[in-house]
Amino acid sequence: MRNGFKWLENKTEYREVRKSAHGEELRWLVNRETIRNEATGQVVTRSHLRHPGICVIAPLTDDGEIVLMRQYHYAADEYLWELSAGTLEGREEHGRMIPTETPEECAQRELLEETGYEAREWEKVCECYAMPGSSDELIHVFFARGLTQREQALDEGEVIAELRAFSRAELRAMIERNEIRDAKTLVGLFYALSRADG
């Protein structure tokens, strides 16, 4: 029992497994969970996405620009401007996803794979839930500085059409024009642009 709620039943309905450079990876679970409120006795059944978490990285160039990538996403069926991001490696345990790497390890790996950049300095800025009404996915936001260009190593099916550094003024204008519509990117840029403002 946690926080006054008891999980009565937890049935995994689906396991998302994807091929990557590291082999087949279990990405997340979709569970059907029955929960009782111990204070009221009310029982509810909900479907939840159980996730090991993701990292979002704002790569900051030496002249203060921020690197975005234009990536195709199958679910949205469009290309989106976004910060580099990726899922923590994890394993299944008692119907939950448990990370098997640290957020810092994930951030370093994903930045190199998606953008080809290595960073000398890392700063964790915040963590927040992506959509707590239906998932336990936690977003870890990082700044990466001291960038050195290496080579991209995209996962199977990953489509990144463009990498580009933007000034803070350009990013503010893109947000105002609704050209950046990825939530995790907006969170990362909120911190990056707020920090720039003082």
ZAPA-837668 format. One line per 10 residues: number of its first residue (from 0); their letters; for each residue z, y, x of N, C-alpha, C, CB. Coordinates in Angstrom, 2 decimals, padded with zeros to 5 digits, m for minus. Glycine has a CB too. Layout:
NUM> a> Z,Y,X,Z,Y,X,Z,Y,X,Z,Y,X  ...
***
This chain:
0> mrngfkwlen> 000.00,m001.19,000.85,000.00,000.00,000.00,000.00,001.24,000.89,001.23,000.00,m000.96  m000.85,002.21,000.53,m000.92,003.48,001.27,m000.95,004.62,000.28,m002.16,003.52,002.20  m000.18,005.67,000.56,m000.20,006.89,m000.26,000.05,006.62,m001.74,m001.51,007.59,m000.09  000.79,005.56,m002.06,001.09,005.28,m003.45,000.01,004.50,m004.19,001.33,006.55,m004.16  m000.97,003.98,m003.46,m002.06,003.20,m004.08,m002.12,001.83,m003.43,m003.42,003.94,m003.94  m002.37,000.80,m004.24,m002.45,m000.57,m003.74,m003.84,m001.12,m004.01,m001.36,m001.46,m004.39  m004.47,m001.66,m002.95,m005.79,m002.29,m003.10,m005.58,m003.71,m003.60,m006.57,m002.28,m001.74  m006.10,m003.99,m004.80,m005.92,m005.30,m005.42,m007.05,m006.25,m005.04,m005.85,m005.15,m006.93  m008.26,m005.72,m004.95,m009.42,m006.55,m004.62,m010.41,m005.72,m003.84,m010.08,m007.14,m005.90  m011.04,m006.36,m002.86,m012.02,m005.68,m002.02,m013.14,m006.68,m001.75,m011.38,m005.15,m000.68
10> kteyrevrks> m014.30,m006.45,m002.35,m015.43,m007.36,m002.17,m016.59,m006.61,m001.53,m015.86,m007.98,m003.53  m017.04,m007.08,m000.37,m018.18,m006.47,000.30,m019.46,m006.94,m000.37,m018.20,m006.80,001.81  m020.22,m005.98,m000.91,m021.47,m006.28,m001.62,m022.69,m006.22,m000.70,m021.65,m005.30,m002.77  m022.59,m005.42,000.39,m023.76,m005.22,001.26,m023.30,m004.85,002.66,m024.70,m004.12,000.68  m024.02,m005.36,003.66,m023.79,m005.01,005.06,m025.10,m004.46,005.63,m023.29,m006.24,005.88  m025.07,m003.23,006.13,m026.27,m002.63,006.74,m026.30,m003.00,008.21,m026.28,m001.07,006.56  m027.33,m003.75,008.60,m027.52,m004.15,009.99,m028.87,m003.61,010.44,m027.45,m005.72,010.17  m028.88,m002.95,011.62,m030.12,m002.38,012.14,m030.35,m002.81,013.58,m030.10,m000.84,012.04  m031.62,m002.89,013.96,m031.97,m003.14,015.35,m031.85,m001.83,016.12,m033.40,m003.73,015.47  m031.35,m001.92,017.34,m031.27,m000.75,018.21,m031.49,m001.21,019.64,m029.90,m000.02,018.06
20> ahgeelrwlv> m031.43,m000.28,020.56,m031.57,m000.61,021.98,m030.43,m001.51,022.44,m031.60,000.66,022.82  m029.35,m001.56,021.66,m028.17,m002.37,022.03,m028.17,m003.71,021.31,m026.89,m001.60,021.72  m029.23,m004.04,020.59,m029.28,m005.26,019.80,m029.06,m004.94,018.33,m028.24,m006.27,020.29  m028.72,m005.94,017.55,m028.45,m005.71,016.14,m027.06,m005.11,015.98,m028.57,m007.03,015.33  m026.98,m004.03,015.18,m025.71,m003.33,014.99,m025.35,m003.32,013.51,m025.79,m001.89,015.53  m024.09,m003.65,013.22,m023.55,m003.49,011.87,m023.22,m002.01,011.71,m022.29,m004.40,011.63  m023.86,m001.34,010.75,m023.71,000.11,010.61,m022.66,000.51,009.59,m025.02,000.72,010.24  m022.67,m000.16,008.42,m021.68,000.16,007.39,m021.62,m000.94,006.36,m022.01,001.50,006.72  m020.60,m000.86,005.50,m020.41,m001.81,004.40,m020.42,m001.05,003.09,m019.07,m002.59,004.56  m020.89,m001.70,002.03,m020.71,m001.19,000.68,m019.78,m002.16,m000.03,m022.10,m001.04,m000.09
30> nretirneat> m018.61,m001.66,m000.42,m017.58,m002.49,m001.04,m017.37,m002.11,m002.49,m016.26,m002.36,m000.28  m016.96,m003.10,m003.28,m016.47,m002.87,m004.64,m014.97,m003.10,m004.56,m017.17,m003.82,m005.72  m014.18,m002.04,m004.80,m012.74,m002.08,m004.56,m011.97,m001.74,m005.83,m012.37,m001.10,m003.43  m010.96,m002.57,m006.12,m010.09,m002.34,m007.27,m008.74,m001.87,m006.74,m009.95,m003.63,m008.15  m008.26,m000.73,m007.27,m007.10,m000.04,m006.72,m006.14,000.31,m007.86,m007.52,001.24,m005.95  m004.84,000.11,m007.60,m003.83,000.47,m008.61,m003.01,001.65,m008.11,m002.91,m000.74,m008.92  m002.85,002.66,m009.00,m001.96,003.79,m008.74,m000.55,003.31,m009.06,m002.35,005.07,m009.61  000.29,003.18,m008.05,001.63,002.62,m008.23,002.52,003.53,m009.07,002.27,002.37,m006.88  002.26,004.82,m009.11,003.08,005.74,m009.90,002.77,005.63,m011.39,002.86,007.18,m009.44  001.50,005.41,m011.74,001.10,005.39,m013.16,000.74,004.00,m013.66,m000.07,006.32,m013.38
40> gqvvtrshlr> 000.46,003.07,m012.76,000.02,001.74,m013.15,m001.46,001.66,m013.47,000.80,001.28,m014.33  m002.17,002.80,m013.44,m003.60,002.80,m013.76,m004.39,002.05,m012.68,m004.12,004.25,m013.89  m005.34,001.23,m013.13,m006.19,000.46,m012.23,m007.62,000.98,m012.36,m006.12,m001.07,m012.54  m008.26,001.25,m011.22,m009.65,001.71,m011.21,m010.46,000.83,m010.25,m009.76,003.21,m010.79  m011.74,000.71,m010.55,m012.66,000.00,m009.66,m013.75,000.97,m009.24,m013.26,m001.27,m010.35  m013.98,001.05,m007.96,m014.97,001.98,m007.39,m015.79,001.26,m006.32,m014.27,003.24,m006.80  m017.01,001.74,m006.10,m017.80,001.31,m004.95,m017.63,002.34,m003.85,m019.30,001.11,m005.33  m017.39,001.87,m002.64,m017.18,002.75,m001.50,m018.05,002.33,m000.33,m015.70,002.77,m001.09  m018.52,003.32,000.41,m019.23,003.09,001.66,m018.19,003.13,002.77,m020.38,004.15,001.89  m018.01,002.01,003.47,m017.06,001.93,004.58,m017.84,002.08,005.88,m016.25,000.58,004.56
50> hpgicviapl> m017.46,003.07,006.67,m018.29,003.55,007.78,m017.43,003.77,009.02,m019.01,004.85,007.39  m017.95,003.48,010.22,m017.15,003.69,011.44,m017.07,005.15,011.88,m017.71,002.87,012.55  m017.88,006.02,011.27,m017.89,007.43,011.65,m019.13,007.82,012.42,m016.67,007.76,012.47  m019.36,009.11,012.51,m020.51,009.63,013.26,m020.08,010.76,014.18,m021.62,010.11,012.30  m020.92,011.04,015.15,m020.75,012.19,016.03,m021.92,013.13,015.83,m020.62,011.76,017.52  m021.63,014.42,015.84,m022.65,015.47,015.76,m022.48,016.32,017.01,m022.51,016.33,014.44  m023.60,016.60,017.67,m023.53,017.30,018.94,m024.36,018.58,018.89,m024.02,016.41,020.07  m023.73,019.71,019.21,m024.44,020.98,019.37,m024.70,021.17,020.86,m023.63,022.20,018.76  m025.93,020.92,021.33,m026.25,021.12,022.74,m026.48,022.62,023.01,m027.51,020.29,023.15  m025.66,023.19,023.87,m025.71,024.62,024.16,m026.36,024.84,025.52,m024.28,025.25,024.14
60> tddgeivlmr> m027.46,025.59,025.54,m028.15,025.86,026.80,m027.38,026.91,027.60,m029.61,026.32,026.53  m027.74,027.05,028.86,m027.05,028.02,029.72,m027.23,029.46,029.24,m027.57,027.91,031.15  m028.33,029.74,028.53,m028.53,031.10,028.02,m028.05,031.27,026.57,m030.02,031.47,028.11  m027.24,030.32,026.08,m026.58,030.50,024.79,m027.37,030.03,023.58,m026.26,031.91,024.62  m028.51,029.40,023.79,m029.26,028.87,022.65,m028.74,027.48,022.28,m030.77,028.82,022.97  m029.12,027.01,021.09,m028.68,025.72,020.59,m029.91,024.87,020.31,m027.80,025.87,019.30  m029.91,023.65,020.80,m031.06,022.75,020.68,m030.97,021.98,019.35,m031.13,021.77,021.88  m032.03,022.09,018.56,m032.17,021.30,017.34,m033.36,020.35,017.50,m032.35,022.21,016.08  m033.37,019.33,016.68,m034.52,018.43,016.64,m035.03,018.37,015.20,m034.15,016.99,017.17  m036.32,018.14,015.08,m036.93,017.99,013.75,m037.19,016.51,013.57,m038.26,018.85,013.59
70> qyhyaadeyl> m036.37,015.89,012.71,m036.38,014.44,012.56,m036.75,014.05,011.14,m035.02,013.85,012.93  m037.54,012.97,011.04,m037.89,012.42,009.73,m036.77,011.51,009.26,m039.24,011.66,009.79  m036.38,011.66,007.97,m035.38,010.78,007.37,m035.99,010.08,006.17,m034.11,011.59,006.95  m035.93,008.76,006.19,m036.57,007.95,005.16,m035.99,008.21,003.78,m036.44,006.48,005.51  m034.66,008.31,003.67,m034.03,008.50,002.36,m034.44,009.82,001.72,m032.51,008.43,002.48  m034.49,010.89,002.51,m034.88,012.21,002.00,m036.39,012.36,001.92,m034.30,013.31,002.89  m037.13,011.52,002.66,m038.58,011.57,002.74,m039.09,012.93,003.20,m039.19,011.22,001.40  m038.42,013.45,004.22,m038.90,014.70,004.82,m038.33,014.88,006.22,m038.51,015.90,003.94  m038.95,015.80,006.95,m038.47,016.18,008.27,m037.41,017.27,008.09,m039.63,016.68,009.18  m036.32,017.15,008.83,m035.23,018.12,008.76,m034.90,018.63,010.15,m033.97,017.49,008.10
80> welsagtleg> m034.62,019.93,010.25,m034.08,020.48,011.48,m032.61,020.13,011.51,m034.31,022.03,011.58  m032.16,019.55,012.63,m030.77,019.13,012.69,m030.28,019.02,014.13,m030.60,017.79,012.00  m028.96,018.96,014.25,m028.33,018.68,015.53,m028.43,017.18,015.81,m026.85,019.16,015.55  m028.35,016.82,017.06,m028.31,015.42,017.45,m027.07,014.78,016.84,m028.33,015.26,018.99  m027.19,013.53,016.39,m026.06,012.84,015.76,m026.29,011.34,015.80,m025.86,013.33,014.30  m025.21,010.60,015.64,m025.35,009.15,015.59,m024.08,008.46,015.15,m025.75,008.63,016.93  m024.22,007.21,014.79,m023.12,006.40,014.27,m022.35,005.72,015.40,m023.65,005.34,013.29  m021.04,005.75,015.30,m020.21,005.02,016.25,m020.47,003.53,016.09,m018.71,005.35,016.06  m020.50,002.81,017.19,m020.58,001.36,017.12,m019.28,000.86,016.51,m020.85,000.72,018.53  m019.38,m000.20,015.69,m018.17,m000.68,015.03,m018.26,m002.14,014.66,m017.90,000.12,013.80
90> reehgrmipt> m017.14,m002.65,014.16,m017.06,m004.03,013.70,m016.35,m004.06,012.35,m016.33,m004.93,014.74  m016.56,m005.15,011.64,m015.92,m005.33,010.33,m014.55,m005.96,010.52,m016.80,m006.19,009.40  m013.56,m005.40,009.82,m012.21,m005.97,009.87,m011.52,m005.71,008.53,m011.39,m005.37,011.05  m011.18,m006.77,007.80,m010.50,m006.67,006.51,m011.22,m005.73,005.54,m009.06,m006.18,006.72  m012.56,m005.83,005.50,m013.34,m005.03,004.56,m013.52,m003.58,004.95,m012.70,m005.08,003.23  m013.18,m003.23,006.18,m013.35,m001.86,006.69,m014.18,m001.92,007.96,m011.96,m001.17,006.95  m014.72,m000.76,008.34,m015.44,m000.64,009.61,m014.50,000.00,010.64,m016.76,000.20,009.44  m014.32,m000.67,011.75,m013.45,m000.20,012.82,m014.33,000.21,014.00,m012.40,m001.31,013.23  m014.23,001.45,014.48,m015.04,001.85,015.64,m014.68,001.03,016.87,m014.85,003.35,015.93  m015.70,000.67,017.64,m015.48,m000.06,018.89,m015.82,000.80,020.11,m016.31,m001.35,018.92
100> etpeecaqre> m016.09,002.07,019.88,m016.28,003.03,020.96,m015.62,004.33,020.53,m017.81,003.24,021.30  m015.32,005.18,021.48,m014.70,006.46,021.16,m015.77,007.44,020.66,m013.97,007.05,022.39  m015.35,008.46,019.92,m016.32,009.49,019.52,m017.01,010.13,020.73,m015.63,010.56,018.70  m016.28,010.31,021.82,m016.88,010.91,023.04,m017.98,010.01,023.61,m015.79,011.15,024.10  m017.73,008.70,023.65,m018.75,007.76,024.15,m019.98,007.79,023.27,m018.19,006.33,024.22  m019.77,007.82,021.96,m020.89,007.86,021.01,m021.69,009.15,021.20,m020.38,007.75,019.56  m021.00,010.28,021.31,m021.67,011.57,021.44,m022.54,011.60,022.70,m020.64,012.71,021.48  m022.01,011.12,023.81,m022.78,011.12,025.06,m024.01,010.23,024.94,m021.90,010.66,026.24  m023.83,009.06,024.36,m024.94,008.11,024.20,m026.02,008.67,023.29,m024.43,006.78,023.64  m025.61,009.22,022.14,m026.58,009.72,021.17,m027.35,010.93,021.68,m025.88,010.06,019.87
110> lleetgyear> m026.66,011.85,022.36,m027.36,013.02,022.89,m028.47,012.59,023.84,m026.37,013.97,023.61  m028.17,011.66,024.74,m029.18,011.19,025.69,m030.30,010.45,024.98,m028.53,010.28,026.73  m029.96,009.54,024.05,m031.00,008.76,023.36,m031.94,009.64,022.55,m030.35,007.72,022.45  m031.39,010.60,021.81,m032.21,011.39,020.89,m032.91,012.57,021.54,m031.36,011.88,019.76  m032.25,013.24,022.46,m032.83,014.46,023.04,m033.26,014.29,024.49,m031.84,015.58,022.94  m032.73,013.27,025.16,m033.00,013.12,026.59,m032.08,013.98,027.45,m034.43,013.47,026.88  m031.12,014.67,026.85,m030.19,015.51,027.62,m028.92,014.76,027.98,m029.84,016.77,026.83  m028.44,015.02,029.19,m027.08,014.68,029.60,m026.32,015.99,029.69,m027.04,013.89,030.97  m025.03,015.96,029.40,m024.22,017.17,029.45,m023.09,017.00,030.46,m023.66,017.52,028.05  m022.79,018.06,031.17,m021.72,018.06,032.16,m020.36,018.31,031.50,m021.98,019.12,033.23
120> ewekvcecya> m020.34,019.13,030.43,m019.09,019.50,029.77,m019.15,019.15,028.29,m018.80,021.00,029.95  m018.04,018.60,027.80,m017.93,018.22,026.38,m016.69,018.84,025.78,m017.90,016.68,026.22  m016.82,019.32,024.54,m015.68,019.87,023.82,m015.73,019.37,022.38,m015.69,021.43,023.88  m014.67,018.67,021.96,m014.59,018.27,020.55,m014.09,019.47,019.76,m013.65,017.03,020.36  m014.84,019.82,018.71,m014.57,021.04,017.95,m013.80,020.75,016.68,m015.88,021.74,017.62  m014.15,019.69,015.97,m013.47,019.38,014.71,m013.83,017.98,014.26,m013.84,020.41,013.61  m013.16,017.54,013.21,m013.58,016.33,012.50,m013.36,016.59,011.01,m012.78,015.06,012.98  m014.24,016.01,010.20,m014.16,016.21,008.75,m014.83,015.02,008.06,m014.85,017.56,008.33  m014.46,014.81,006.78,m015.08,013.73,006.02,m016.44,014.17,005.49,m014.16,013.30,004.85  m017.40,013.25,005.53,m018.76,013.55,005.06,m018.81,013.64,003.54,m019.74,012.47,005.56
130> mpgssdelih> m018.24,012.67,002.84,m018.25,012.65,001.38,m017.10,011.77,000.90,m019.62,012.13,000.82  m015.85,012.31,000.93,m014.66,011.51,000.68,m014.55,010.95,m000.73,m013.47,012.31,000.96  m015.39,011.39,m001.65,m015.38,010.82,m002.99,m015.95,009.41,m003.03,m016.16,011.69,m003.92  m016.75,009.04,m002.01,m017.37,007.72,m002.03,m017.41,007.03,m000.67,m018.76,007.83,m002.57  m016.90,007.68,000.38,m016.99,007.09,001.71,m015.85,007.57,002.60,m018.34,007.43,002.36  m015.47,006.71,003.57,m014.47,007.11,004.57,m015.13,007.58,005.86,m013.52,005.94,004.86  m016.43,007.89,005.81,m017.17,008.34,006.99,m016.59,009.64,007.52,m018.67,008.51,006.67  m016.17,009.61,008.79,m015.60,010.77,009.44,m016.61,011.34,010.43,m014.27,010.40,010.16  m016.81,012.65,010.37,m017.75,013.34,011.26,m016.96,013.97,012.40,m018.58,014.42,010.48  m017.34,013.66,013.63,m016.74,014.26,014.83,m017.76,015.24,015.41,m016.33,013.15,015.90
140> vffargltqr> m017.40,016.50,015.52,m018.34,017.53,015.98,m017.99,017.93,017.42,m018.29,018.78,015.04  m019.03,017.94,018.27,m018.88,018.27,019.69,m019.82,019.40,020.10,m019.14,017.03,020.56  m019.39,020.18,021.09,m020.28,021.06,021.84,m020.57,020.36,023.17,m019.63,022.49,022.07  m021.83,020.43,023.62,m022.25,019.86,024.91,m022.85,020.99,025.75,m023.28,018.68,024.72  m022.33,021.18,026.95,m022.80,022.25,027.84,m023.20,021.67,029.19,m021.69,023.34,028.02  m023.90,022.48,029.97,m024.35,022.04,031.29,m025.39,020.94,031.16,m023.16,021.56,032.13  m026.44,021.24,030.41,m027.45,020.23,030.07,m028.41,019.95,031.22,m028.23,020.67,028.85  m028.72,018.68,031.42,m029.75,018.24,032.36,m030.72,017.37,031.60,m029.12,017.47,033.60  m032.03,017.67,031.71,m033.05,016.90,030.98,m033.32,015.57,031.67,m034.36,017.71,030.85  m033.21,014.49,030.92,m033.55,013.15,031.37,m034.66,012.63,030.47,m032.30,012.18,031.35
150> eqaldegevi> m034.57,011.38,030.00,m035.59,010.81,029.12,m034.97,010.36,027.81,m036.29,009.63,029.80  m035.71,010.57,026.71,m035.30,010.06,025.41,m035.39,008.53,025.40,m036.18,010.66,024.29  m034.58,007.91,024.54,m034.65,006.46,024.33,m034.37,006.21,022.85,m033.60,005.68,025.26  m035.37,006.49,022.01,m035.19,006.43,020.57,m035.00,005.00,020.08,m036.37,007.06,019.87  m034.17,004.85,019.02,m034.00,003.57,018.38,m035.25,003.23,017.57,m032.75,003.56,017.47  m035.41,001.96,017.25,m036.54,001.51,016.44,m036.52,002.23,015.09,m036.49,m000.03,016.23  m037.66,002.82,014.72,m037.78,003.52,013.44,m037.36,004.97,013.48,m036.97,002.82,012.43  m036.80,005.44,014.60,m036.39,006.84,014.71,m037.61,007.70,015.00,m035.32,007.02,015.83  m037.79,008.77,014.23,m038.96,009.64,014.37,m038.48,011.07,014.59,m039.90,009.55,013.12  m038.57,011.53,015.83,m038.21,012.91,016.18,m039.48,013.60,016.62,m037.10,012.97,017.30
160> aelrafsrae> m039.92,014.56,015.81,m041.21,015.20,016.03,m041.14,016.35,017.03,m041.76,015.71,014.73  m039.98,016.97,017.15,m039.89,018.18,017.98,m038.45,018.43,018.40,m040.44,019.41,017.22  m038.28,018.91,019.62,m037.00,019.42,020.13,m037.22,020.87,020.50,m036.49,018.59,021.37  m036.27,021.73,020.10,m036.46,023.15,020.38,m035.12,023.86,020.43,m037.37,023.81,019.32  m034.98,024.77,021.39,m033.78,025.61,021.49,m034.00,026.87,020.67,m033.46,025.97,022.99  m032.98,027.22,019.88,m033.04,028.40,019.02,m031.94,029.37,019.40,m032.91,028.01,017.54  m032.25,030.66,019.28,m031.21,031.68,019.47,m030.29,031.66,018.25,m031.84,033.11,019.67  m029.13,032.26,018.40,m028.18,032.30,017.29,m028.74,033.14,016.13,m026.83,032.87,017.76  m029.47,034.18,016.45,m030.09,035.00,015.40,m031.13,034.18,014.64,m030.74,036.27,016.01  m031.93,033.40,015.35,m032.92,032.54,014.68,m032.24,031.53,013.77,m033.79,031.81,015.73
170> lramiernei> m031.15,030.96,014.24,m030.44,029.96,013.43,m029.85,030.58,012.17,m029.33,029.30,014.24  m029.26,031.76,012.30,m028.72,032.44,011.11,m029.82,032.70,010.09,m028.04,033.78,011.52  m030.98,033.14,010.59,m032.11,033.41,009.68,m032.61,032.12,009.03,m033.27,034.10,010.46  m032.66,031.03,009.77,m033.09,029.75,009.21,m032.12,029.28,008.13,m033.20,028.68,010.33  m030.84,029.47,008.36,m029.84,029.08,007.35,m030.02,029.93,006.10,m028.40,029.23,007.91  m030.21,031.23,006.26,m030.40,032.11,005.11,m031.65,031.74,004.31,m030.50,033.57,005.57  m032.70,031.29,005.00,m033.95,030.90,004.33,m033.91,029.45,003.82,m035.12,031.07,005.28  m032.75,028.79,003.94,m032.57,027.41,003.50,m033.48,026.44,004.25,m032.84,027.31,002.00  m033.73,026.73,005.53,m034.57,025.86,006.36,m033.74,024.81,007.09,m035.34,026.70,007.37  m032.43,024.96,007.08,m031.54,023.94,007.64,m030.72,023.41,006.47,m030.60,024.52,008.80
180> rdaktlvglf> m030.99,022.15,006.09,m030.39,021.61,004.87,m029.59,020.34,005.11,m031.47,021.33,003.85  m029.35,020.03,006.37,m028.56,018.87,006.72,m027.09,019.28,006.83,m029.07,018.23,008.05  m026.22,018.66,006.04,m024.81,019.09,005.94,m024.08,019.01,007.28,m024.08,018.25,004.91  m024.25,017.92,008.02,m023.52,017.77,009.27,m023.97,018.83,010.28,m023.72,016.36,009.85  m025.25,019.19,010.24,m025.76,020.25,011.11,m025.18,021.60,010.72,m027.30,020.31,011.06  m025.09,021.86,009.42,m024.50,023.12,008.97,m023.04,023.23,009.40,m024.61,023.23,007.45  m022.30,022.13,009.37,m020.91,022.15,009.85,m020.87,022.48,011.34,m020.20,020.79,009.58  m021.69,021.79,012.13,m021.73,022.06,013.57,m022.14,023.48,013.89,m022.66,021.10,014.25  m023.14,023.99,013.17,m023.60,025.36,013.41,m022.56,026.38,012.93,m024.94,025.61,012.70  m021.83,026.07,011.87,m020.75,026.96,011.43,m019.79,027.22,012.59,m019.98,026.34,010.21
190> yalsradg> m019.38,026.15,013.27,m018.44,026.30,014.40,m019.12,027.01,015.57,m017.91,024.93,014.85  m020.36,026.65,015.88,m021.05,027.26,017.02,m021.29,028.75,016.78,m022.39,026.54,017.29  m021.74,029.11,015.59,m022.02,030.52,015.30,m020.73,031.31,015.13,m022.88,030.64,014.04  m019.69,030.71,014.57,m018.40,031.40,014.43,m017.81,031.69,015.80,m017.40,030.56,013.59  m017.92,030.72,016.71,m017.39,030.90,018.06,m018.14,032.01,018.77,m017.50,029.58,018.87  m019.45,032.10,018.52,m020.25,033.15,019.15,m019.85,034.52,018.64,m021.73,032.92,018.90  m019.39,034.58,017.38,m019.01,035.86,016.78,m017.63,036.33,017.21,m019.06,035.76,015.27  m016.94,035.55,018.01,m015.66,036.04,018.49,m014.61,035.00,018.54,m015.21,037.13,017.65
***
